[in-house]
Amino acid sequence: MRLAPALSLLASALSLAAPRAQSDPGPDARRPLAFVGATILPVAGAPIEDGVLVVRDGRIEAIGPRAGTPVPADAVRHNLAGKVLIPGLVCTHSHVGAPAGADSSEPIQPECRVLDSLDVRDPGLRKARAGGLTTLNVMPGSGHLISGQTIYLKLRLGSTVDALCYRWPDGTPMGGLKMANGTNSMRRPPFPGTRGKSAALVRAIFARARAYVAAKERAAGDPEKLPPVDLRLEALAEALSGRRVVHFHTHRHDDILTAMRIADEFGLRIVLHHVSEAWKVADEIAARGVPCSLILVDSPGGKLETMDIDFHNGVELERRGARVAFHTDDGITDSRVFLRMGALAVRAGMSRDGALRALTLSGAEILDLADRIGSLEPGKDADFAVLSGDPFSVYTRVEQTWVEGRKVFDLADPQDRLFAEGGYGASDGQAWHLCCAGQGGGQ
């Protein structure tokens, strides 16, 4: 007699844990959508009170005040009176989906790809959607000088990494190259034991890559003259050409300067990540035009090299005209409260416009995706979040998240609300197994 209730409970638990598939959206999905009445913060322009956002075929067709912005007669209307609508949030540094790149065998492994290790069914992706995030740069760890290739994800509803990744025009998945310096990559041999040795190893491998590229150019396509394919040097060649952005984990001011020095020597496009002591070298960062991806934590600790982290990093960089984005480093900070990063920066003196840009458009620019995402403009992807109030208020909730004109998170949906608020089973990939469903057991 207990089997039916147990199976019912099993089905319910599994439905909560499993990712929602891309199902047939039905005939309404082919109609335009009109989101009416919200205060719209487009980032690329001034706030729009009582605004209208028109979406067609996954892209923004029109945006403006209700008076003067035509709504197609066949549009499906969404009344957002009293709400705030912002672009989908962009996290330039995340670890959701249990990504893994290099292993412990050596300190430099650029041939490793997060693409080959990422679990997009991980609950972390649903939590990210619950935080209003629509794009992630998913990274391998920072325990290596070069730990592998990152992947840029669009948080559509999908169950494979191929369905979620952004792609270059040639169809290959987009991503950067993860590098690090400082104490993370300083270990026992074969890893370096000093900062000087760390930099020397990086220079040596990039010198090899530069020679590899030169040899391929001299071969001019002749297979008899081409050097043997070297996967690690191929990855570094993409960084040397500028196709692949280098995402550089660094904290101390001297490490920041070393990262920029290496970038200058080899012509690399770099983004400085974390930069705990950016405030100490803000002039140097701004002078080189190097973007920064910051993390602001209100409970610092764990590493001596982060002891001088300061909430004023964003302020100091903004004042000097440097490009600033924020990231979660999830799970260092939770994707569900990413908006709080901007609020902490504003509290320290950063402008509200600059903080919102750091959560959206600046991240899109850093990932070479600003032509598609990061602001609400006609022609861009319809990626946005609906908030209950001011984006930097502690009382504000993310109520809905939309990607390419499709709702991927809804706080009113009990399944989504579980991932937004936590609770038993919210982080389990699969909450129940048939063998113990009738006994009250679980993972």
C-alpha positions in Angstrom: 0.0 0.0 0.0 3.0 2.3 0.5 4.2 1.8 -3.1 1.9 4.4 -4.8 2.7 7.3 -2.4 6.4 6.4 -2.6 6.4 6.4 -6.4 4.5 9.7 -6.4 7.1 11.2 -4.1 9.9 9.8 -6.3 8.4 11.4 -9.5 8.0 14.7 -7.7 11.6 14.8 -6.4 13.0 13.7 -9.8 11.0 16.4 -11.6 12.5 19.0 -9.2 16.1 17.8 -9.8 16.1 17.2 -13.5 16.8 20.1 -16.0 13.8 21.2 -18.0 14.3 20.2 -21.6 13.8 22.4 -24.7 10.3 21.2 -25.5 8.1 22.3 -28.4 7.2 25.9 -27.3 3.8 25.8 -29.2 2.2 28.3 -31.5 2.4 31.2 -29.0 6.2 31.1 -29.2 6.0 32.3 -32.9 4.1 35.4 -31.8 5.9 38.5 -30.7 6.1 39.2 -27.0 5.5 42.6 -25.4 6.7 43.4 -21.8 4.7 46.4 -20.7 4.8 48.8 -17.8 8.2 48.1 -16.1 10.9 50.5 -15.4 13.5 49.4 -17.9 17.2 49.9 -17.3 18.7 49.2 -20.7 22.3 50.0 -19.7 23.0 51.4 -23.2 20.8 54.3 -22.5 18.8 56.2 -19.9 16.2 54.5 -17.7 12.7 54.2 -19.3 9.7 54.6 -17.0 6.6 52.8 -17.9 8.5 51.1 -20.7 7.8 48.6 -23.4 10.1 45.8 -24.6 9.1 44.0 -27.8 10.6 40.6 -28.6 10.4 38.6 -31.8 12.1 35.4 -32.7 14.4 35.5 -29.6 15.6 39.1 -30.3 14.7 42.5 -29.2 12.6 44.2 -31.8 11.8 47.5 -30.1 12.3 49.2 -26.7 11.0 52.6 -25.4 8.4 54.3 -23.4 4.8 53.0 -23.6 3.7 56.2 -25.3 5.4 56.1 -28.7 6.5 52.5 -28.8 4.1 50.4 -31.0 3.1 47.0 -29.8 2.3 44.5 -32.5 -1.4 43.6 -32.5 -0.7 39.9 -32.3 1.8 40.2 -29.4 1.5 38.2 -26.3 1.4 40.8 -23.6 3.2 40.6 -20.2 2.1 43.2 -17.6 5.2 44.2 -15.6 3.8 47.3 -13.9 5.8 48.0 -10.7 8.7 45.8 -11.8 12.2 46.6 -13.0 13.6 45.0 -16.2 17.4 44.7 -16.7 19.6 42.9 -19.2 20.6 39.4 -18.3 23.5 39.3 -16.0 26.9 38.2 -17.2 29.3 36.3 -14.9 32.8 36.5 -16.3 34.2 33.9 -13.9 32.2 30.9 -12.8 32.8 27.3 -11.8 29.3 25.9 -11.9 28.9 22.5 -13.6 31.9 20.9 -11.9 34.4 22.0 -14.6 37.8 20.4 -14.6 40.8 21.2 -16.8 44.5 20.4 -16.0 45.5 17.7 -13.5 48.4 17.5 -11.1 51.0 16.1 -13.6 52.4 19.5 -14.7 51.8 23.2 -14.2 51.0 24.1 -17.9 48.3 22.3 -19.7 46.5 24.6 -22.2 45.2 21.7 -24.3 42.7 20.8 -21.6 39.1 21.9 -22.3 36.3 22.6 -19.9 34.0 21.7 -22.8 35.0 18.0 -22.2 34.3 18.0 -18.5 31.3 20.3 -17.9 28.0 18.9 -16.5 25.3 21.3 -17.7 22.7 19.3 -15.7 24.4 20.4 -12.5 22.0 22.3 -10.2 24.4 25.2 -10.2 23.1 26.3 -13.6 19.5 26.4 -12.4 20.7 28.5 -9.4 22.5 30.8 -11.8 19.3 31.3 -13.7 17.5 32.0 -10.4 20.0 34.9 -9.9 19.2 36.5 -13.2 22.3 35.2 -14.9 22.1 34.4 -18.6 25.7 34.1 -19.7 28.7 32.5 -17.9 32.4 32.1 -18.5 33.0 28.7 -17.0 36.6 28.2 -16.0 39.0 25.5 -14.8 40.7 26.1 -11.5 43.7 28.3 -10.7 46.1 25.8 -9.4 48.2 25.9 -12.6 50.0 28.5 -14.5 47.8 27.5 -17.5 44.9 25.2 -16.6 43.1 25.0 -19.9 40.4 26.5 -22.1 37.2 28.1 -20.7 33.8 27.9 -22.2 31.2 30.6 -22.7 27.7 29.4 -21.9 24.3 30.8 -22.8 21.9 29.6 -20.0 19.2 28.3 -22.4 17.1 25.4 -21.2 19.1 22.5 -22.5 20.7 19.3 -21.4 24.0 19.2 -23.3 26.9 21.5 -23.3 26.7 21.7 -27.1 23.2 23.2 -26.8 24.4 25.9 -24.4 27.7 27.1 -25.7 28.3 30.2 -27.7 30.1 29.6 -31.0 32.6 31.4 -33.1 31.6 32.1 -36.7 33.4 28.8 -37.8 31.1 26.9 -35.5 33.6 26.0 -32.8 32.7 26.6 -29.1 33.8 30.0 -27.8 36.0 30.3 -24.8 39.2 31.9 -23.3 42.4 30.6 -21.8 42.7 30.3 -18.0 46.1 31.4 -16.5 47.1 32.2 -13.0 50.0 33.4 -10.9 50.7 33.9 -7.2 50.5 31.2 -4.6 47.9 29.0 -6.2 50.3 27.6 -8.8 53.3 27.5 -6.5 53.8 23.9 -5.2 56.3 21.0 -5.2 58.0 20.1 -8.4 57.2 19.9 -11.2 55.3 23.0 -10.2 57.2 26.2 -9.6 58.3 27.2 -6.1 58.7 30.9 -6.7 57.0 33.8 -8.5 60.1 34.3 -10.7 60.1 30.6 -11.8 56.4 30.9 -12.5 56.9 33.8 -14.9 59.9 32.0 -16.5 57.9 28.9 -17.3 55.1 30.9 -18.8 57.5 32.9 -21.0 59.2 29.7 -22.2 56.0 28.0 -23.3 54.8 31.1 -25.1 58.2 31.4 -26.8 57.7 27.9 -28.1 54.2 28.7 -29.3 55.5 31.7 -31.1 58.1 29.6 -32.9 55.4 27.0 -33.7 53.3 29.7 -35.3 56.2 31.0 -37.3 57.0 27.5 -38.5 53.4 27.0 -39.7 53.5 30.3 -41.5 56.8 29.4 -43.3 55.3 26.1 -44.4 52.5 28.0 -46.2 50.2 25.0 -46.2 52.8 22.5 -47.5 52.1 19.3 -45.5 55.8 18.2 -45.9 57.0 21.4 -44.1 54.3 21.7 -41.5 55.4 20.9 -37.9 53.7 18.0 -36.1 50.4 19.1 -34.6 50.9 20.1 -30.9 47.6 20.6 -29.1 49.0 22.7 -26.3 50.8 25.0 -28.8 47.6 25.2 -30.9 45.8 26.6 -27.9 48.5 29.1 -27.1 48.6 30.1 -30.8 45.0 31.2 -30.5 45.9 33.3 -27.5 48.9 34.8 -29.5 46.6 35.7 -32.4 44.1 37.4 -30.1 41.2 35.0 -30.9 41.3 33.5 -27.4 41.2 36.0 -24.5 43.5 35.1 -21.6 41.6 35.2 -18.3 44.4 35.7 -15.7 43.8 34.9 -12.0 45.9 37.3 -10.0 45.7 39.0 -6.6 48.8 40.9 -5.3 49.9 44.2 -7.0 53.2 42.7 -8.0 51.5 39.7 -9.6 49.1 42.0 -11.4 52.1 43.9 -12.9 53.7 40.6 -13.9 50.6 39.5 -15.7 50.4 42.7 -17.7 54.2 42.5 -18.4 53.8 39.0 -19.9 50.8 40.1 -21.9 52.7 43.1 -23.4 55.7 40.8 -24.3 53.6 38.4 -26.2 50.8 40.6 -27.4 48.1 38.8 -25.4 44.6 40.1 -24.8 44.1 39.6 -21.1 41.5 40.2 -18.5 42.7 40.4 -14.9 40.6 38.3 -12.6 40.0 39.0 -8.9 42.7 41.7 -8.7 42.4 42.0 -4.9 45.0 44.8 -4.8 43.8 46.6 -8.0 43.5 49.8 -5.9 47.3 49.8 -5.4 48.1 49.8 -9.2 44.9 51.3 -10.6 46.8 53.9 -12.6 49.0 51.2 -14.3 45.9 49.0 -15.1 44.1 52.0 -16.6 47.1 53.2 -18.6 47.4 49.8 -20.3 43.7 49.6 -21.0 43.4 46.1 -19.4 39.9 45.1 -18.3 39.3 43.8 -14.8 36.9 41.1 -13.5 36.4 41.8 -9.8 35.0 39.9 -6.9 33.8 41.7 -3.8 33.4 39.6 -0.7 32.3 40.8 2.7 34.0 37.9 4.5 37.5 37.9 3.1 40.0 35.3 4.1 41.6 32.0 3.1 44.8 33.4 1.4 47.4 35.8 2.7 47.7 37.4 -0.8 44.1 38.6 -0.6 44.4 40.3 2.8 44.4 43.7 1.2 41.3 43.2 -0.9 39.2 46.4 -0.8 35.6 47.3 -1.7 37.0 50.4 -3.4 38.6 48.4 -6.2 35.6 49.2 -8.5 35.6 52.8 -7.5 39.3 53.4 -8.1 39.2 51.6 -11.5 36.0 53.4 -12.5 37.5 56.8 -11.7 40.4 56.1 -14.0 38.3 54.9 -16.9 39.2 51.3 -16.7 36.7 48.6 -17.8 35.3 46.8 -14.8 33.1 43.7 -14.6 32.1 41.6 -11.7 32.1 37.8 -11.2 30.8 35.3 -8.7 33.6 32.7 -8.8 30.7 30.4 -7.9 30.9 28.7 -5.4 33.1 31.4 -3.7 30.0 33.6 -3.9 26.5 32.4 -4.8 25.2 33.1 -8.3 21.8 33.6 -6.8 22.9 36.8 -5.1 25.1 38.2 -7.9 23.3 41.5 -7.9 24.7 42.0 -4.4 28.2 42.4 -5.9 27.0 45.6 -7.6 25.4 46.8 -4.4 28.6 46.4 -2.4 30.4 48.4 -5.1 27.8 51.2 -4.9 28.1 51.2 -1.1 31.8 51.8 -1.5 31.2 54.8 -3.9 31.0 53.3 -7.4 28.3 54.9 -9.6 25.0 53.0 -9.9 25.3 53.1 -13.7 28.9 51.8 -13.5 27.9 49.0 -11.1 25.0 47.8 -13.3 27.2 48.0 -16.4 29.8 45.9 -14.5 27.2 43.2 -14.1 26.1 43.2 -17.7 27.6 45.1 -20.7 31.2 45.2 -19.4 31.2 41.4 -19.0 29.7 41.0 -22.5 32.6 43.2 -23.9 35.2 41.1 -22.0 33.8 37.9 -23.6 33.6 39.4 -27.1 29.8 39.1 -27.0 28.7 42.8 -26.7 27.1 42.6 -30.2 24.6 40.1 -28.8 24.1 40.6 -25.1 24.8 42.9 -22.1 22.3 45.7 -22.9 18.7 46.0 -24.1 18.9 47.3 -27.7 17.1 46.3 -30.9 18.7 43.5 -32.6 20.3 42.0 -29.5 19.4 38.7 -27.9 16.3 38.9 -25.7 18.2 38.0 -22.5 16.8 39.9 -19.5 15.7 39.6 -15.9 12.5 40.9 -14.2 13.1 42.2 -10.7 10.7 43.0 -7.9 12.4 46.4 -7.3 15.7 48.3 -7.3 18.5 46.0 -8.5 20.7 47.1 -5.6 18.2 46.7 -2.8 18.6 43.9 -0.3 14.8 43.4 -0.5 14.7 42.9 -4.3 14.0 39.4 -5.8 14.7 38.1 -9.2 11.2 37.1 -10.3 11.9 35.9 -13.9 14.8 35.2 -16.1 14.5 35.1 -19.9 17.0 33.9 -22.5 16.4 34.5 -26.2 12.8 35.3 -25.5 12.1 32.2 -23.5 11.5 32.1 -19.8 14.1 29.9 -18.1 13.3 30.9 -14.5 10.1 31.8 -12.7 10.0 32.5 -9.0 6.3 31.6 -9.0 7.1 28.1 -10.2 7.6 25.8 -7.2 10.3 23.9 -9.0 12.3 27.1 -9.8 11.6 28.6 -6.3 13.3 25.6 -4.7 16.5 26.4 -6.6 16.2 30.1 -5.8 15.7 29.7 -2.0 17.5 26.4 -1.2 15.9 23.8 1.0 16.3 20.0 1.0 17.2 18.6 -2.3 17.9 21.9 -4.0 21.5 21.0 -4.8 21.1 17.3 -5.5 21.5 16.2 -9.0 19.0 13.5 -8.4 17.2 13.6 -5.0 15.8 10.1 -4.7 16.5 6.5 -5.8 13.9 3.8 -6.3 15.7 1.5 -4.0 15.0 3.7 -1.0 12.0 5.8 -2.0 9.6 3.8 0.2 11.9 4.0 3.2 12.3 7.8 3.4 15.9 7.7 2.3 17.7 9.9 -0.2 21.1 11.1 -1.4 
